[in-house]
């Protein structure tokens, strides 16, 4: 179906990409597959700036085989982003969403799809990326899936309105805040925090203020005088927000909520203003106090699944390097059975927390640390001379530069953890070209209704 976008002539040459007019004509499209970001994808003949061409169309909450009428929202070289206006024919695998905020909320991509089909799509995502780079995994194991309502971290957005406040997540396409009432992803203790944040915002924050609230749920422990919730509040406005009165109110509010810790941003760094005791997370036998806003695995189930997979890969090794170590999630559970661990991390606060936990447990002699940006300055082979195995857990972009150095090092075993099948496959190709074999891949799904997936790969040579 060929469609023309109605754009005024004086603007048509200003740019070829960006938002389309609100009155752009709807388009009819048949969805052929789900793209890597979780949107349904189809193809349409579309005229833009008086030039007709075939465009890919990306439509959230649509499924393969469905024919839909969609409203075009924006256009770029990648294609057209659109939203459903009318579902002309529904796929057999469509199910009613379990959350009333879907699909507006940006937290989930697949509330409308059956779990069986989601699992099949994620499996194909792994195989597709590995096949593209000609990497063969001997075994791809069944995914380990975290249970509902188990997500222990969330980034809430808060906006103070004239007579109320809204707390929730950003919408999928846009910057509006959506309140996911009845969310079946986050832990109920995080969900219950939303109401308290609304009450505080109405009572103390000036109209128009916007805040990002990073919430982590740590262990409360027997006899603890807090609920394990750690909050890090960041002011999104240019104007200063954290007056002495607001800080005092925040401390009183934190005590009422029984929080483990409350921190605010102070010149782009966290400043803890309330902490009755040091909150901790346990990695094996090591208690670590992560810094405010620190990265933790999204669910305890996912964390334990990754730790067990890494432990299996490193069986029999005594000298381990933990690259992109964070707070030590993957290496510290093993430290008592290892001769030495080299932890490398660019975040000084996370690295300090790791070291403090190990020292407090009396295992400091087994640990050495390096603060280092492994993207700009990867460890070289001579720096890995005594290392026989490596844990590497980079961000979504992967760690190709470091993998090139690992390929040249005298390392026999690598446990690669990744949150991006595409960069995992690219880095795996680098290692297999250097003689490594990808023995198996363990998918860990901490985000059941999203397009995200964790992987652990066992590489040996």
C-alpha positions as CSV (number, residue, x, y, z in Angstrom):
1,X,0.0,0.0,0.0
2,X,1.6,3.3,-1.1
3,X,0.9,6.2,1.2
4,X,2.0,9.8,1.0
5,X,3.0,11.8,4.1
6,X,1.3,15.2,4.2
7,X,4.2,17.6,5.0
8,X,4.2,21.3,4.0
9,X,6.5,22.2,1.1
10,X,8.5,24.7,3.0
11,X,9.6,22.0,5.4
12,X,10.0,19.1,3.2
13,X,13.7,19.8,2.4
14,X,14.6,20.8,5.9
15,X,15.3,17.2,6.9
16,X,14.7,13.7,5.7
17,X,14.4,12.2,9.1
18,X,12.4,12.8,12.3
19,X,8.8,13.2,13.4
20,X,6.0,12.9,10.9
21,X,3.0,15.2,11.0
22,X,0.3,14.2,13.4
23,X,-2.2,14.0,10.5
24,X,0.0,11.7,8.5
25,X,-2.2,9.2,6.7
26,X,-2.6,5.7,8.5
27,X,-0.9,2.8,6.8
28,X,-1.9,-0.8,6.4
29,X,0.9,-3.3,7.1
30,X,1.2,-7.1,7.6
31,X,3.8,-8.0,10.3
32,X,6.3,-10.6,9.1
33,X,8.6,-11.0,12.1
34,X,9.7,-9.6,15.4
35,X,12.8,-7.3,15.3
36,X,15.6,-7.4,17.7
37,X,14.1,-4.6,19.8
38,X,10.8,-6.4,20.3
39,X,8.7,-4.5,17.7
40,X,6.7,-6.2,15.0
41,X,8.2,-5.5,11.6
42,X,6.6,-5.3,8.2
43,X,7.2,-3.5,4.9
44,X,5.2,-0.7,3.3
45,X,5.5,1.4,0.1
46,X,5.5,5.0,1.5
47,X,6.0,8.5,0.0
48,X,8.0,10.9,2.0
49,X,9.3,14.3,0.8
50,X,7.8,13.4,-2.6
51,X,10.0,10.3,-2.9
52,X,8.4,6.9,-2.9
53,X,10.3,3.9,-1.5
54,X,9.9,0.7,0.5
55,X,10.2,1.2,4.2
56,X,10.4,-1.2,7.1
57,X,7.7,-0.4,9.6
58,X,8.2,-1.0,13.4
59,X,5.1,-1.4,15.4
60,X,5.1,-2.2,19.2
61,X,2.6,-4.8,20.5
62,X,2.1,-6.4,17.1
63,X,2.9,-10.0,16.2
64,X,3.9,-12.0,13.1
65,X,1.0,-12.7,10.7
66,X,-1.1,-9.9,11.9
67,X,-2.5,-7.2,9.6
68,X,-2.9,-3.8,11.2
69,X,-3.8,-0.2,10.5
70,X,-1.0,1.9,12.0
71,X,-0.3,5.5,12.6
72,X,3.1,6.6,11.4
73,X,5.0,8.6,14.1
74,X,8.5,9.1,12.8
75,X,10.7,8.2,9.9
76,X,14.5,7.6,9.5
77,X,16.9,5.6,7.4
78,X,16.0,2.5,9.4
79,X,12.3,2.8,8.7
80,X,9.0,4.1,10.1
81,X,8.0,3.9,13.7
82,X,4.3,3.5,14.1
83,X,1.6,2.6,16.6
84,X,-1.5,0.4,16.2
85,X,-4.8,2.0,15.4
86,X,-6.7,-1.1,14.5
87,X,-6.0,-4.8,14.6
88,X,-7.5,-6.2,11.4
89,X,-6.4,-9.8,12.0
90,X,-4.9,-11.2,15.2
91,X,-2.3,-13.9,15.5
92,X,-3.2,-17.2,17.3
93,X,-0.4,-16.6,19.7
94,X,-1.8,-13.3,21.0
95,X,-2.9,-13.3,24.6
96,X,-4.5,-10.6,26.9
97,X,-1.8,-8.4,28.5
98,X,-1.3,-9.1,32.3
99,X,-0.7,-5.4,33.0
100,X,-3.1,-2.5,32.3
101,X,-0.2,-0.2,31.3
102,X,0.8,-2.3,28.3
103,X,1.8,-1.3,25.6
104,X,2.2,2.3,26.7
105,X,4.7,1.5,29.4
106,X,8.3,1.0,28.2
107,X,9.1,-1.8,30.6
108,X,7.7,-4.7,28.6
109,X,7.6,-5.6,24.9
110,X,5.7,-8.9,24.9
111,X,2.8,-8.9,27.4
112,X,0.6,-9.7,24.5
113,X,2.6,-12.8,23.4
114,X,2.4,-16.3,24.8
115,X,5.4,-17.4,26.9
116,X,6.1,-20.3,24.5
117,X,6.4,-18.0,21.5
118,X,8.6,-15.6,23.5
119,X,10.9,-18.4,24.4
120,X,11.1,-19.6,20.8
121,X,11.9,-16.1,19.6
122,X,14.6,-15.6,22.1
123,X,16.2,-18.9,21.2
124,X,16.1,-17.9,17.5
125,X,17.7,-14.6,18.4
126,X,20.7,-16.5,19.8
127,X,21.1,-18.8,16.9
128,X,20.5,-16.1,14.3
129,X,23.4,-13.9,15.6
130,X,25.8,-16.9,16.0
131,X,25.0,-18.1,12.5
132,X,25.6,-14.7,11.0
133,X,29.2,-14.8,12.3
134,X,29.7,-18.5,11.6
135,X,30.1,-19.5,15.2
136,X,28.9,-22.9,16.2
137,X,27.7,-23.5,19.8
138,X,27.9,-27.2,20.7
139,X,24.9,-26.8,23.0
140,X,22.3,-24.1,23.7
141,X,20.7,-25.0,26.9
142,X,17.1,-24.4,27.9
143,X,16.6,-20.9,29.2
144,X,16.4,-20.3,33.0
145,X,13.5,-18.0,33.5
146,X,13.1,-15.7,36.6
147,X,9.6,-15.8,38.2
148,X,7.0,-13.1,38.0
149,X,7.2,-10.1,40.4
150,X,10.9,-10.8,41.2
151,X,12.7,-7.9,39.7
152,X,14.6,-6.2,42.5
153,X,15.7,-3.0,40.8
154,X,13.8,-0.3,39.0
155,X,14.3,3.3,37.8
156,X,11.2,5.3,38.6
157,X,10.5,8.7,37.1
158,X,8.8,11.3,39.3
159,X,7.1,14.5,38.2
160,X,5.5,17.0,40.5
161,X,2.3,18.4,39.0
162,X,0.1,21.3,40.1
163,X,-2.1,19.3,42.5
164,X,-0.5,15.8,42.5
165,X,2.5,13.9,41.3
166,X,3.0,11.0,39.0
167,X,5.5,8.1,39.6
168,X,6.2,5.4,37.1
169,X,8.2,4.4,34.0
170,X,8.7,6.3,30.8
171,X,6.3,5.3,28.0
172,X,7.7,3.2,25.2
173,X,7.7,5.9,22.5
174,X,8.0,9.3,24.2
175,X,8.8,10.9,27.6
176,X,5.4,10.7,29.4
177,X,5.4,8.8,32.7
178,X,3.2,5.8,32.9
179,X,2.0,4.3,36.2
180,X,2.1,0.5,35.8
181,X,-0.6,-0.2,38.3
182,X,-0.5,-3.9,39.0
183,X,2.9,-4.5,37.5
184,X,3.7,-8.2,37.4
185,X,7.4,-7.7,36.8
186,X,8.8,-5.8,39.8
187,X,8.9,-7.0,43.4
188,X,5.8,-5.9,45.3
189,X,8.0,-4.0,47.7
190,X,9.2,-1.8,44.9
191,X,5.7,-1.4,43.6
192,X,4.4,-0.3,47.0
193,X,7.1,2.4,47.1
194,X,5.4,4.3,44.3
195,X,2.5,5.5,46.5
196,X,5.0,6.7,49.2
197,X,7.0,8.6,46.6
198,X,3.8,10.3,45.3
199,X,2.9,11.4,48.8
200,X,6.4,12.8,49.5
201,X,6.5,14.6,46.1
202,X,3.2,16.3,46.8
203,X,4.2,17.4,50.3
204,X,7.7,18.7,49.6
205,X,8.7,19.0,46.0
206,X,8.1,22.2,44.0
207,X,5.7,22.1,41.1
208,X,7.4,21.2,37.9
209,X,10.3,19.3,39.5
210,X,11.3,16.0,37.9
211,X,13.4,13.3,39.6
212,X,14.8,9.9,38.6
213,X,14.6,7.4,41.5
214,X,16.9,4.4,41.2
215,X,15.6,1.7,43.6
216,X,17.6,-1.4,44.5
217,X,16.2,-4.1,46.8
218,X,19.1,-5.6,48.9
219,X,18.9,-8.2,51.6
220,X,17.3,-7.1,54.8
221,X,18.5,-10.0,56.9
222,X,17.3,-11.4,60.2
223,X,17.1,-8.7,62.8
224,X,17.8,-5.9,60.4
225,X,16.3,-2.5,61.1
226,X,15.4,-1.8,57.5
227,X,13.5,-3.3,54.6
228,X,16.5,-3.6,52.2
229,X,15.3,-0.8,49.9
230,X,18.0,1.6,48.7
231,X,17.0,4.8,46.8
232,X,19.2,7.1,44.8
233,X,17.3,10.3,43.8
234,X,18.7,12.4,40.9
235,X,17.4,15.8,40.1
236,X,16.7,16.1,36.3
237,X,16.3,19.9,36.4
238,X,19.1,22.5,36.0
239,X,17.9,24.4,39.1
240,X,19.2,23.0,42.5
241,X,16.6,21.0,44.4
242,X,18.1,19.6,47.5
243,X,17.6,22.3,50.0
244,X,18.3,21.7,53.7
245,X,14.6,21.5,54.4
246,X,14.0,18.9,51.7
247,X,17.0,16.9,52.8
248,X,15.6,16.9,56.4
249,X,12.2,15.9,55.1
250,X,13.7,13.1,53.1
251,X,15.5,11.7,56.1
252,X,12.3,11.6,58.2
253,X,10.4,10.1,55.3
254,X,13.1,7.4,54.8
255,X,12.8,6.5,58.5
256,X,9.0,6.2,58.2
257,X,9.5,4.0,55.1
258,X,12.1,1.9,56.9
259,X,14.5,2.3,54.0
260,X,18.0,0.8,54.1
261,X,19.6,3.9,52.5
262,X,18.7,7.1,50.8
263,X,21.1,9.0,48.6
264,X,20.8,12.2,46.5
265,X,22.9,13.5,43.6
266,X,25.5,16.0,44.7
267,X,27.5,17.5,41.7
268,X,26.8,14.3,39.7
269,X,28.0,12.1,42.6
270,X,25.8,10.2,45.1
271,X,25.6,11.7,48.6
272,X,24.1,9.4,51.2
273,X,22.0,11.3,53.7
274,X,20.2,8.4,55.4
275,X,21.5,4.9,56.3
276,X,20.7,3.4,59.7
277,X,23.2,0.6,58.9
278,X,25.2,-0.4,55.9
279,X,23.0,-2.3,53.5
280,X,24.6,-5.4,52.0
281,X,24.2,-8.0,49.3
282,X,25.9,-11.4,49.7
283,X,28.0,-13.0,47.0
284,X,28.8,-16.4,48.3
285,X,30.2,-15.8,51.8
286,X,31.2,-12.2,51.1
287,X,29.0,-9.3,52.2
288,X,29.3,-6.3,50.0
289,X,27.8,-2.8,50.4
290,X,27.3,-1.6,46.9
291,X,27.5,2.1,46.2
292,X,24.3,4.1,45.6
293,X,22.9,3.3,42.1
294,X,25.3,0.4,41.6
295,X,24.5,-2.2,38.9
296,X,23.1,-5.4,40.3
297,X,21.5,-8.3,38.4
298,X,17.8,-7.6,38.0
299,X,16.6,-10.7,39.9
300,X,18.1,-12.9,42.6
301,X,17.2,-15.9,40.5
302,X,19.0,-14.5,37.5
303,X,22.1,-13.7,39.7
304,X,22.3,-17.2,41.1
305,X,21.8,-18.7,37.7
306,X,24.7,-16.7,36.2
307,X,26.9,-17.5,39.2
308,X,26.3,-21.2,38.9
309,X,27.0,-21.2,35.2
310,X,30.3,-19.3,35.7
311,X,31.3,-21.6,38.6
312,X,30.7,-24.6,36.3
313,X,32.9,-23.2,33.6
314,X,35.8,-22.3,36.0
315,X,35.8,-25.7,37.8
316,X,39.4,-26.7,38.4
317,X,41.0,-23.3,37.8
318,X,42.8,-21.4,40.6
319,X,43.9,-18.1,39.0
320,X,41.0,-16.1,37.6
321,X,40.6,-12.6,36.2
322,X,37.2,-10.9,36.6
323,X,36.9,-8.3,33.9
324,X,34.2,-5.6,34.2
325,X,33.9,-7.0,37.7
326,X,31.4,-4.5,39.1
327,X,30.9,-5.3,42.8
328,X,32.1,-8.9,42.4
329,X,28.9,-10.6,41.6
330,X,30.4,-13.4,39.6
331,X,33.9,-14.0,41.1
332,X,33.4,-13.5,44.9
333,X,31.2,-16.6,45.4
334,X,34.3,-18.6,44.2
335,X,37.1,-16.7,46.0
336,X,37.5,-19.1,48.9
337,X,38.3,-22.0,46.5
338,X,40.6,-19.9,44.3
339,X,44.3,-19.1,44.8
340,X,44.0,-15.6,43.3
341,X,41.4,-13.3,41.7
342,X,42.3,-10.2,39.7
343,X,39.3,-7.9,39.6
344,X,39.3,-5.2,37.0
345,X,36.6,-2.4,36.9
346,X,36.4,1.2,35.8
347,X,34.0,2.3,38.5
348,X,36.1,3.2,41.5
349,X,33.2,3.0,44.0
350,X,32.1,-0.5,42.9
351,X,35.8,-1.7,43.0
352,X,36.2,-0.2,46.5
353,X,33.0,-1.9,47.7
354,X,34.3,-5.2,46.3
355,X,37.6,-4.9,48.0
356,X,36.1,-3.8,51.3
357,X,33.8,-6.9,51.3
358,X,36.7,-9.3,50.6
359,X,38.9,-7.7,53.2
360,X,36.2,-7.8,55.9
361,X,35.8,-11.5,55.2
362,X,39.5,-12.1,55.7
363,X,40.1,-13.1,52.1
364,X,42.1,-10.0,51.1
365,X,45.3,-12.0,50.4
366,X,43.5,-13.7,47.5
367,X,42.4,-10.5,45.8
368,X,44.2,-7.9,43.6
369,X,42.4,-5.1,41.9
370,X,42.9,-2.7,38.9
371,X,40.8,0.4,38.2
372,X,40.8,0.5,34.4
373,X,38.6,1.3,31.4
374,X,38.9,-1.9,29.4
375,X,37.3,-0.3,26.3
376,X,40.2,2.1,26.0
377,X,42.9,0.1,27.6
378,X,42.3,-3.6,27.6
379,X,44.5,-6.0,29.6
380,X,47.4,-7.1,27.5
381,X,48.6,-10.7,27.3
382,X,51.6,-10.1,29.6
383,X,49.3,-8.8,32.3
384,X,47.4,-12.1,32.1
385,X,50.5,-14.2,32.4
386,X,49.5,-16.1,35.5
387,X,45.8,-16.2,34.7
388,X,44.4,-19.5,33.5
389,X,40.7,-18.5,33.2
390,X,38.7,-15.3,32.7
391,X,35.3,-14.0,33.6
392,X,34.2,-11.2,31.3
393,X,30.9,-9.5,31.7
394,X,30.8,-6.3,29.6
395,X,28.0,-3.8,29.0
396,X,25.7,-4.2,26.0
397,X,28.3,-3.0,23.5
398,X,30.5,-6.0,24.3
399,X,34.3,-6.1,24.6
400,X,35.8,-6.7,21.2
401,X,39.1,-4.9,22.1
402,X,39.6,-7.0,25.2
403,X,38.7,-10.2,23.4
404,X,41.4,-9.6,20.8
405,X,43.9,-9.5,23.7
406,X,42.4,-12.6,25.3
407,X,42.8,-14.4,22.0
408,X,46.6,-13.7,22.1
409,X,46.9,-14.5,25.8
410,X,47.8,-17.9,27.4
411,X,44.2,-18.3,28.7
412,X,42.6,-21.7,28.5
413,X,39.0,-21.0,29.6
414,X,36.7,-18.0,29.4
415,X,33.3,-17.5,31.0
416,X,31.6,-14.8,28.9
417,X,28.5,-13.2,30.3
418,X,26.5,-10.9,28.0
419,X,23.2,-9.0,27.9
420,X,23.3,-8.6,24.1
421,X,23.2,-11.6,21.8
422,X,24.5,-9.5,18.9
423,X,27.7,-8.3,20.6
424,X,28.1,-11.7,22.3
425,X,28.2,-13.4,18.8
426,X,30.7,-10.8,17.5
427,X,33.0,-11.3,20.4
428,X,32.6,-15.1,20.2
429,X,33.7,-15.0,16.6
430,X,36.9,-13.2,17.7
431,X,37.6,-16.0,20.3
432,X,36.8,-18.9,18.1
433,X,39.0,-17.5,15.3
434,X,41.8,-17.8,17.9
435,X,41.2,-21.5,18.6
436,X,38.5,-21.3,21.3
437,X,35.5,-23.6,21.2
438,X,32.1,-22.4,22.3
439,X,31.1,-25.5,24.4
440,X,27.7,-24.3,25.5
441,X,25.5,-21.3,25.9
442,X,23.2,-20.8,28.9
443,X,20.4,-18.3,28.4
444,X,19.1,-16.6,31.5
445,X,15.9,-14.7,31.1
446,X,15.4,-12.1,33.8
447,X,13.1,-10.0,31.6
448,X,10.4,-12.4,30.6
449,X,8.2,-9.9,28.7
450,X,11.0,-7.9,27.2
451,X,13.4,-8.4,24.3
452,X,16.4,-8.6,26.7
453,X,18.2,-11.8,27.5
454,X,21.4,-12.7,29.4
455,X,23.8,-15.3,28.1
456,X,26.7,-17.2,29.6
457,X,29.1,-18.8,27.1
458,X,31.7,-21.5,28.0
459,X,34.9,-21.0,25.8
460,X,37.8,-23.5,26.0
461,X,40.9,-24.3,24.1
